[in-house]
Amino acid sequence: MSKTLSADALDTLFFRARTQNDWLDKPVTDEQLHALYDLMKHGPTSMNTSPARLVFLRTPEAKARLLPALAPGNVDKTRAAPVCAIVAYDRRFHDRLPVLFPHRADASGIFEGKSDLIESTAFRNGSLQGAYLIVAARALGLDCGPMSGFDAQKVNDAFFPDGDVKVNFLCNLGYGDSDKVLGRLPRLSFDEACTLL
């Protein structure tokens, strides 16, 4: 059952929210990261595939493994952020379908041996879950700085050497410095982006 959120809630999730590049020296706790996942996991994915896999980098040592893969402009802000989430997707997601989609006994078999279907399903639904991560973080009072400036192969080699899990994007998490945030950039109008048929 759905209902319209308050104007304040919509401001928190969308209208006043901004991508953050500068971070306050304020920690994000493990409890907050658990709460974040426990909220985002409820967003829908096709056949409940839930392919997203998250690695939360919280320590300087963990981030040091990531920094060589980053574009130069992303290094300092990632080092300064309390947490950097590696948002990845598992191409063996279908192994979990007997538990996640139990009412269809052949669900995992739909994907076996079909690498293109596996890749597109994992990437699409993992991307959805990455978007849920951002909305959930904002709903819980955290700011986000999603990034795509990195060498994916280096990230995969450093964090997912078995090859089944692949990075999608990165997202810094914490409390942004509101004095340094950019203003709202233009967005396309309804008529520019949408078609009614």
SULNORFEN-V440028 format. One line per field, one symbol per residue. ss: DSSP state (a for helix, b for strand, c for the rest). burial: + if it has 9 or more other C-alpha atoms within 8 Angstrom, else -. A space follows every 50 residues. Layout:
ss: ???
burial: ???
//
This chain:
ss: ccccccaaaaaaaaacccbcccbccccccaaaaaaaaaaacccccaaacc cbbbbbbccaaaaaaaaccbcaaaaaaaaaccbbbbbbbbccaaaaaaaa cccccccaaaccccaaaaaaaaaaaaaaaaaaaaaaaaacccbbbbbccb caaaaaaaacccccbbbbbbbbbbcbcaaacccccccccaaaacccc
burial: --------+++++---++++++++---+----+--++--++---+--+++ +++---++---++--++-+++--++-++++++++++++++++++-+++-- +-----++--+------++--++-++++++-++++++++--++++++--+ ++-+++-+-+----+++++++++++++---+----------------
//
